[in-house]
């Protein structure tokens, strides 16, 4: 039987989602606890991999097992997990549904604090020394819809088979001292959202103009884009499926 698991996590103390040697990751912790409770070797396949320090509000993975989780399984699993990982539900799906390849879209959110705030500092980029022009940043957002090759925002020397993505939605909004960037696409390249945010902030401070986004993208060169925004302000907010 194939099961989907829906969960969230604070990634501050993890080296990303995906298992890697000599580093603690979200996948490693989840697999260990699932295997212990089900008394079966559980291997998770995630919807994607988040980098070190990145968070997730709504993430999905799938696993296959012959065991049947009981009605209290989510409660028991949460009891064994650390406080910075929470399981929301585990449910059976058809055997061909794949956490990564069946995803129709993914949504990320990025948070910026425009004041020095000791409470939000671990969870948002503290950018309070310069004012950001949200209107200009939203002008640049519209340009993202016109392109599909986002090589300029991809991690250099990455292992992507293609740098083609389709952006469905991108918008900045401000609520008091908090600025949030929301972006939805069919797929994302590694480091793509943080590179877009870093470039947008340069537009917001006047270092670049909104129309410069055309040049940044068509250059297909990571050096043409802005620096990567800090990881701790980034959240995987949603993944969409046809369940």
C-alpha positions as CSV (number, residue, x, y, z in Angstrom):
1,X,0.0,0.0,0.0
2,X,1.2,3.5,-0.8
3,X,0.7,6.2,1.8
4,X,1.1,10.0,1.6
5,X,2.3,11.9,4.7
6,X,1.6,15.6,5.1
7,X,3.9,17.4,7.5
8,X,5.5,20.7,8.4
9,X,8.8,21.7,10.0
10,X,11.1,24.4,11.2
11,X,14.3,23.8,9.3
12,X,16.6,25.9,11.4
13,X,18.4,22.9,12.9
14,X,18.5,20.7,9.8
15,X,20.6,20.3,6.7
16,X,17.6,20.4,4.5
17,X,15.1,17.7,3.7
18,X,17.0,15.1,1.8
19,X,19.2,12.5,3.5
20,X,22.9,13.2,3.3
21,X,25.9,11.6,5.0
22,X,27.1,13.0,8.4
23,X,24.3,15.5,8.7
24,X,20.8,15.6,10.3
25,X,18.0,16.0,7.9
26,X,14.2,16.0,7.9
27,X,14.0,12.8,5.8
28,X,16.4,11.0,8.1
29,X,14.4,11.8,11.2
30,X,11.1,10.9,9.7
31,X,12.3,7.6,8.2
32,X,13.8,6.5,11.6
33,X,10.6,7.2,13.5
34,X,8.3,5.7,10.9
35,X,10.5,2.6,10.7
36,X,10.5,2.2,14.4
37,X,6.7,2.5,14.8
38,X,5.7,0.4,11.8
39,X,8.5,-2.2,12.4
40,X,9.3,-2.0,8.8
41,X,12.1,-0.3,6.8
42,X,10.5,2.9,5.5
43,X,12.0,4.9,2.7
44,X,10.4,8.2,1.9
45,X,10.1,10.0,-1.4
46,X,9.6,13.7,-1.0
47,X,7.8,16.3,-3.1
48,X,11.1,18.1,-3.3
49,X,14.2,18.9,-1.3
50,X,14.6,22.1,0.7
51,X,18.0,23.5,1.5
52,X,19.7,23.9,4.9
53,X,17.6,26.2,7.1
54,X,14.5,26.3,4.9
55,X,11.1,25.7,6.5
56,X,7.9,24.0,5.3
57,X,4.3,24.8,6.2
58,X,2.8,22.0,4.0
59,X,5.1,19.3,2.7
60,X,4.4,15.8,1.3
61,X,6.3,12.6,1.0
62,X,5.1,9.1,0.1
63,X,6.2,5.6,1.3
64,X,5.2,2.0,0.6
65,X,4.6,-0.6,3.3
66,X,2.6,-3.8,3.9
67,X,1.8,-2.6,7.4
68,X,-1.4,-0.6,8.2
69,X,-1.0,2.5,10.4
70,X,-3.8,2.5,13.1
71,X,-6.1,5.4,13.8
72,X,-3.8,6.7,16.5
73,X,-0.7,6.5,14.4
74,X,-0.3,10.2,13.7
75,X,-0.6,11.0,17.4
76,X,2.0,8.3,18.3
77,X,4.4,9.5,15.6
78,X,4.1,13.1,16.7
79,X,4.9,12.0,20.2
80,X,8.2,10.5,19.0
81,X,9.2,13.4,16.8
82,X,11.1,16.5,17.9
83,X,9.0,19.7,18.5
84,X,10.2,21.3,15.2
85,X,8.6,18.5,13.0
86,X,4.8,18.0,13.0
87,X,2.7,15.3,11.2
88,X,-0.7,16.5,10.0
89,X,-2.1,13.3,8.4
90,X,-1.1,10.0,6.8
91,X,-3.5,8.6,4.2
92,X,-3.5,5.8,1.6
93,X,-3.4,6.8,-2.1
94,X,-3.5,5.0,-5.4
95,X,-0.2,3.1,-6.1
96,X,0.8,5.3,-9.1
97,X,0.6,8.6,-7.2
98,X,4.1,10.0,-6.7
99,X,5.0,12.7,-4.2
100,X,7.4,14.3,-6.6
101,X,6.3,13.5,-10.1
102,X,2.5,13.8,-9.5
103,X,2.7,17.3,-8.1
104,X,0.8,19.8,-10.2
105,X,2.3,22.9,-8.6
106,X,4.4,24.1,-5.7
107,X,4.1,27.3,-3.7
108,X,6.8,29.0,-1.8
109,X,6.6,32.0,0.5
110,X,9.5,34.3,1.6
111,X,9.2,36.6,4.6
112,X,11.1,39.9,5.1
113,X,10.9,42.0,8.3
114,X,11.3,45.7,7.8
115,X,12.1,46.4,11.4
116,X,14.7,44.9,13.7
117,X,12.7,42.2,15.5
118,X,14.3,39.7,17.8
119,X,11.2,37.5,17.7
120,X,11.0,37.1,13.9
121,X,14.8,37.1,13.3
122,X,15.1,33.3,13.1
123,X,12.1,33.1,10.7
124,X,12.4,36.1,8.4
125,X,15.1,38.1,6.6
126,X,15.7,41.2,8.8
127,X,16.0,43.9,6.1
128,X,15.4,47.2,7.9
129,X,18.3,49.5,6.8
130,X,16.8,50.4,3.4
131,X,13.2,50.9,2.3
132,X,11.8,48.5,-0.3
133,X,9.6,49.7,-3.2
134,X,6.9,47.0,-3.3
135,X,5.3,48.5,-6.4
136,X,8.5,48.1,-8.5
137,X,9.0,44.6,-7.1
138,X,5.6,43.6,-8.3
139,X,6.3,45.1,-11.7
140,X,9.2,42.7,-11.9
141,X,7.0,39.8,-10.8
142,X,4.9,40.2,-14.0
143,X,8.0,39.7,-16.1
144,X,8.5,36.2,-14.7
145,X,5.3,35.1,-16.5
146,X,6.9,35.8,-19.8
147,X,9.8,33.3,-19.6
148,X,10.3,29.6,-19.0
149,X,14.1,29.3,-18.8
150,X,15.3,30.4,-15.4
151,X,18.9,29.4,-15.6
152,X,19.9,32.8,-14.2
153,X,18.3,31.8,-10.9
154,X,19.6,28.2,-10.7
155,X,22.4,27.1,-8.4
156,X,25.6,27.1,-10.4
157,X,26.9,23.7,-11.4
158,X,23.7,22.1,-10.3
159,X,22.4,18.7,-11.4
160,X,19.1,19.9,-13.1
161,X,18.2,18.1,-16.2
162,X,16.4,21.2,-17.4
163,X,16.1,24.7,-16.2
164,X,12.6,25.2,-17.7
165,X,9.8,26.1,-15.3
166,X,6.4,27.7,-15.6
167,X,5.5,30.4,-13.1
168,X,1.8,30.7,-12.4
169,X,1.8,33.4,-9.7
170,X,4.2,35.8,-8.2
171,X,3.4,38.7,-5.8
172,X,4.8,40.8,-3.0
173,X,2.5,42.1,-0.3
174,X,3.1,44.1,2.8
175,X,1.3,43.8,6.1
176,X,2.7,46.3,8.6
177,X,6.4,45.6,9.1
178,X,6.1,42.2,7.3
179,X,6.7,41.7,3.6
180,X,5.7,38.4,2.0
181,X,6.6,37.1,-1.4
182,X,4.5,34.3,-2.8
183,X,5.4,32.4,-5.9
184,X,3.8,29.3,-7.5
185,X,5.2,27.3,-10.3
186,X,5.0,23.8,-11.8
187,X,8.6,23.2,-10.6
188,X,11.5,25.1,-9.0
189,X,15.2,24.9,-9.6
190,X,17.5,24.5,-6.6
191,X,18.1,28.0,-5.0
192,X,15.6,29.5,-7.5
193,X,13.3,31.3,-5.1
194,X,16.1,32.7,-3.0
195,X,17.9,34.0,-6.1
196,X,14.6,35.6,-7.3
197,X,14.1,37.3,-3.9
198,X,17.7,38.5,-3.9
199,X,17.2,40.1,-7.3
200,X,13.8,41.5,-6.4
201,X,15.3,43.2,-3.3
202,X,17.9,44.9,-5.6
203,X,15.0,46.2,-7.6
204,X,13.2,47.3,-4.5
205,X,16.2,49.3,-3.3
206,X,16.7,50.9,-6.7
207,X,20.0,49.2,-7.5
208,X,18.1,47.6,-10.5
209,X,15.0,48.7,-12.3
210,X,12.0,46.4,-12.9
211,X,12.8,46.1,-16.7
212,X,16.2,44.8,-15.8
213,X,14.5,41.5,-15.0
214,X,14.3,40.9,-18.8
215,X,18.1,41.1,-19.1
216,X,18.7,39.1,-16.0
217,X,16.6,36.2,-17.3
218,X,17.7,36.3,-21.0
219,X,21.4,36.4,-19.9
220,X,20.9,32.8,-18.6
221,X,23.8,33.5,-16.3
222,X,23.6,33.2,-12.5
223,X,26.1,36.1,-12.2
224,X,23.6,38.4,-13.8
225,X,21.0,37.9,-11.0
226,X,21.2,39.2,-7.4
227,X,22.6,37.3,-4.5
228,X,20.6,34.6,-2.8
229,X,18.4,35.7,0.0
230,X,19.0,34.0,3.4
231,X,17.5,30.6,3.8
232,X,15.7,31.1,7.0
233,X,13.1,33.4,5.4
234,X,11.9,30.7,2.9
235,X,9.0,28.4,3.4
236,X,7.6,25.6,1.2
237,X,3.9,26.7,1.6
238,X,2.0,24.1,-0.4
239,X,2.2,21.3,-3.0
240,X,-0.8,20.5,-5.2
241,X,-2.1,17.1,-6.3
242,X,-5.1,15.5,-7.9
243,X,-5.9,13.1,-5.0
